[in-house]
Amino acid sequence: MTARAAGPSSARVGVAVPAAGSGLRMGGVRKAFLYLLGQPTLLHALGPFLAETRVVAVVVALAPEDASSPPSWLLDLAPRVLVVAGGATRSQSVRSAIAALPEDLDAIAVHDAARPLITLRVVAECLDLALEGFGAVAGCPAVDTLKRVDTQGFVLDTPDRSSFWHAQTPQVFPAGVLRAAYADARAEGTDDSALVERTGSGVRVRMVDAGPSNLKVTRPEDVPVAEAILRGRAER
């Protein structure tokens, strides 16, 4: 993977990686440590960020019991990588990771450890936008018909899908904007952009098309799909 940097060579970007999930939907196996084609999911997820020369620090938030004794493959990965103890929720883990990042950053990215198929192109595009003062969210346009339903599952209406996207990660913002979004210890959510929206910062957020292949490995049936995509990329 070739390192790439666009924009000012002096730009400094940090990455917060929540990886403390219990893996209940994966049968109790922590998704970050699940092997895909002989390599942990977490390593696949970190690769494009470590190939980006603007990324100066990566903080991985593991479950406390894992953070106290991280695997050697993670400790020896790169001097830029630091491990901290995460929390009971994704927001708590992101907050812990952000707190451990250097203060003098221009932008901060948040990327889920369970998304091992992110590409360097998407990472670079998201960083470019954040360094221009925007927010950036990787995702893909909705292709299925959407239904809005009530609490019992009855259809209320069918919105026009043309303006809907599926949000993924990374989600990248100017550093001060993301720090402000996580400053309230009570702020919780599974989407970083939503927390930024609540602050009323006025920062415009643009979607970056990462395609449907940037899937989140959540259930056992996701594993063969992810491995097939990785295998196809390796054969190109």
C-alpha positions as CSV (number, residue, x, y, z in Angstrom):
1,M,0.0,0.0,0.0
2,T,1.6,3.3,-1.1
3,A,1.6,6.2,1.3
4,R,-0.2,9.2,0.2
5,A,-0.5,12.8,1.4
6,A,-2.5,15.6,-0.1
7,G,-2.8,19.2,1.1
8,P,-0.3,20.8,3.4
9,S,2.6,18.5,4.3
10,S,2.6,19.9,7.8
11,A,-1.0,18.7,8.4
12,R,-1.3,16.5,11.5
13,V,-4.2,14.0,11.8
14,G,-5.0,11.7,14.7
15,V,-7.2,8.6,14.6
16,A,-9.5,7.2,17.3
17,V,-10.3,3.6,16.9
18,P,-13.1,2.1,19.2
19,A,-12.4,-1.6,19.5
20,A,-13.8,-2.5,22.9
21,G,-16.9,-4.3,21.8
22,S,-17.8,-7.6,23.4
23,G,-18.6,-9.3,20.1
24,L,-21.9,-10.8,21.3
25,R,-23.3,-10.9,17.7
26,M,-20.1,-12.7,16.7
27,G,-20.6,-15.4,19.2
28,G,-18.5,-13.8,21.9
29,V,-15.4,-13.3,19.7
30,R,-14.1,-9.8,19.8
31,K,-14.4,-8.5,16.2
32,A,-11.1,-6.6,16.4
33,F,-9.2,-9.8,17.0
34,L,-11.1,-11.9,14.5
35,Y,-8.8,-13.2,11.8
36,L,-9.6,-12.5,8.1
37,L,-7.2,-14.3,5.7
38,G,-4.7,-14.8,8.4
39,Q,-4.6,-11.2,9.8
40,P,-6.7,-9.7,12.6
41,T,-9.6,-7.5,11.5
42,L,-8.1,-4.6,13.5
43,L,-4.8,-4.7,11.4
44,H,-6.8,-4.6,8.2
45,A,-8.7,-1.6,9.5
46,L,-5.6,0.3,10.6
47,G,-3.5,-0.3,7.4
48,P,-4.8,2.6,5.2
49,F,-4.4,5.0,8.1
50,L,-0.8,4.0,8.8
51,A,-0.2,4.4,5.0
52,E,-1.3,8.0,5.3
53,T,1.7,10.3,6.0
54,R,-0.6,12.9,7.6
55,V,-1.6,10.5,10.3
56,V,0.7,11.1,13.2
57,A,-1.1,9.2,16.0
58,V,-3.5,6.3,16.2
59,V,-5.2,5.4,19.5
60,V,-7.0,2.1,19.8
61,A,-9.5,1.7,22.6
62,L,-9.6,-1.9,23.7
63,A,-11.7,-3.6,26.4
64,P,-10.0,-2.9,29.8
65,E,-8.8,-6.5,30.1
66,D,-7.3,-6.5,26.7
67,A,-5.8,-3.0,27.1
68,S,-3.9,-4.2,30.2
69,S,-2.1,-6.9,28.1
70,P,-2.5,-6.0,24.3
71,P,-1.4,-8.6,21.7
72,S,2.2,-8.2,20.6
73,W,1.1,-7.8,16.9
74,L,-0.6,-4.5,18.0
75,L,2.1,-3.3,20.4
76,D,4.8,-3.8,17.7
77,L,2.8,-2.4,14.8
78,A,4.2,1.2,14.7
79,P,5.4,3.9,17.1
80,R,2.3,6.0,16.1
81,V,0.0,3.4,17.6
82,L,-1.1,3.7,21.3
83,V,-3.5,1.5,23.2
84,V,-5.9,2.7,25.9
85,A,-8.8,1.2,27.9
86,G,-12.2,1.8,26.3
87,G,-15.6,2.0,28.0
88,A,-18.9,0.2,28.1
89,T,-20.2,2.0,25.0
90,R,-18.8,3.1,21.7
91,S,-18.9,6.8,22.7
92,Q,-17.0,6.1,25.9
93,S,-14.3,4.3,23.9
94,V,-14.0,7.1,21.4
95,R,-13.9,9.7,24.1
96,S,-11.0,7.8,25.8
97,A,-9.1,7.5,22.5
98,I,-9.6,11.2,21.7
99,A,-8.3,12.2,25.2
100,A,-5.1,10.2,24.5
101,L,-4.4,11.9,21.2
102,P,-1.9,14.8,20.9
103,E,-3.4,18.2,21.4
104,D,-1.8,19.8,18.4
105,L,-3.9,18.1,15.7
106,D,-5.6,19.6,12.7
107,A,-8.1,16.9,12.2
108,I,-9.3,13.7,14.0
109,A,-10.8,10.6,12.4
110,V,-12.9,8.0,14.1
111,H,-12.9,4.5,12.5
112,D,-14.5,1.4,13.8
113,A,-12.1,-1.6,14.2
114,A,-14.8,-3.8,12.7
115,R,-14.5,-2.1,9.3
116,P,-11.5,-3.9,7.8
117,L,-12.3,-3.0,4.2
118,I,-11.7,0.7,4.1
119,T,-9.4,1.9,1.4
120,L,-6.6,4.4,1.3
121,R,-8.5,6.4,-1.3
122,V,-11.5,6.9,0.9
123,V,-9.3,7.7,3.9
124,A,-7.4,10.3,1.9
125,E,-10.6,12.0,0.6
126,C,-12.0,12.2,4.1
127,L,-8.9,13.7,5.5
128,D,-8.7,16.2,2.6
129,L,-12.2,17.5,3.4
130,A,-11.6,17.8,7.2
131,L,-8.4,19.7,6.6
132,E,-10.4,22.1,4.5
133,G,-12.7,22.7,7.4
134,F,-15.5,20.3,6.6
135,G,-16.7,17.1,8.2
136,A,-16.5,13.9,6.2
137,V,-18.4,10.7,6.6
138,A,-17.7,7.6,4.5
139,G,-20.8,5.9,3.3
140,C,-22.8,4.8,0.3
141,P,-26.1,5.9,-1.3
142,A,-29.2,3.9,-0.3
143,V,-30.2,1.6,-3.1
144,D,-33.1,-0.3,-1.4
145,T,-36.6,1.2,-1.1
146,L,-37.0,2.8,2.4
147,K,-40.0,2.4,4.6
148,R,-40.8,4.5,7.6
149,V,-42.8,2.5,10.2
150,D,-44.4,2.9,13.6
151,T,-43.5,1.0,16.8
152,Q,-45.4,-2.1,15.7
153,G,-43.7,-2.2,12.3
154,F,-46.7,-0.9,10.2
155,V,-45.7,1.2,7.3
156,L,-46.3,4.9,7.6
157,D,-44.8,6.1,4.3
158,T,-42.2,5.5,1.7
159,P,-39.6,8.3,1.6
160,D,-37.6,9.2,-1.6
161,R,-34.4,7.2,-1.2
162,S,-32.5,9.6,-3.5
163,S,-31.4,11.8,-0.6
164,F,-30.5,9.0,1.8
165,W,-27.1,7.5,2.4
166,H,-25.8,4.7,4.7
167,A,-23.2,6.2,7.1
168,Q,-20.1,4.2,7.7
169,T,-16.6,5.1,9.1
170,P,-14.2,6.8,8.9
171,Q,-15.8,10.0,10.1
172,V,-13.4,12.9,10.1
173,F,-13.6,16.4,11.5
174,P,-11.5,19.4,12.3
175,A,-9.9,18.5,15.7
176,G,-11.6,21.2,17.7
177,V,-15.0,20.3,16.3
178,L,-14.8,16.7,17.2
179,R,-13.3,17.4,20.7
180,A,-16.2,19.7,21.4
181,A,-18.7,17.0,20.3
182,Y,-17.3,14.6,22.8
183,A,-16.6,17.1,25.6
184,D,-19.9,16.3,27.3
185,A,-19.4,13.0,29.1
186,R,-23.1,12.3,28.8
187,A,-23.1,12.5,25.0
188,E,-23.8,9.0,23.6
189,G,-24.4,7.7,20.1
190,T,-23.1,5.3,17.5
191,D,-22.5,8.1,14.9
192,D,-19.9,10.7,15.4
193,S,-21.5,13.1,12.9
194,A,-24.7,13.0,14.8
195,L,-22.9,14.2,17.9
196,V,-21.3,17.0,16.0
197,E,-24.7,18.0,14.6
198,R,-26.0,18.4,18.2
199,T,-23.3,20.9,19.1
200,G,-24.7,23.4,16.5
201,S,-21.1,24.0,15.3
202,G,-22.4,24.8,11.8
203,V,-19.7,22.7,10.2
204,R,-20.9,21.3,6.9
205,V,-20.5,17.5,6.6
206,R,-20.1,15.8,3.2
207,M,-20.6,12.2,2.4
208,V,-17.7,10.3,0.7
209,D,-18.7,7.3,-1.3
210,A,-16.9,4.3,0.0
211,G,-19.2,1.9,-1.7
212,P,-21.1,-1.0,-0.1
213,S,-17.9,-3.1,0.3
214,N,-16.9,-1.0,3.3
215,L,-19.0,-3.3,5.4
216,K,-18.9,-3.7,9.2
217,V,-18.0,-7.3,10.3
218,T,-20.7,-7.8,12.8
219,R,-22.1,-11.4,12.4
220,P,-20.5,-14.7,11.4
221,E,-22.1,-14.5,8.0
222,D,-20.1,-11.3,7.3
223,V,-16.7,-13.1,7.6
224,P,-16.8,-15.0,4.3
225,V,-18.0,-11.9,2.5
226,A,-15.2,-9.8,3.9
227,E,-12.6,-12.4,3.1
228,A,-13.9,-12.7,-0.5
229,I,-13.5,-8.9,-0.9
230,L,-10.0,-9.0,0.5
231,R,-9.1,-11.9,-1.7
232,G,-10.4,-10.2,-4.8
233,R,-8.4,-7.1,-4.0
234,A,-5.2,-9.1,-3.5
235,E,-5.7,-10.8,-6.9
236,R,-6.0,-7.6,-8.9
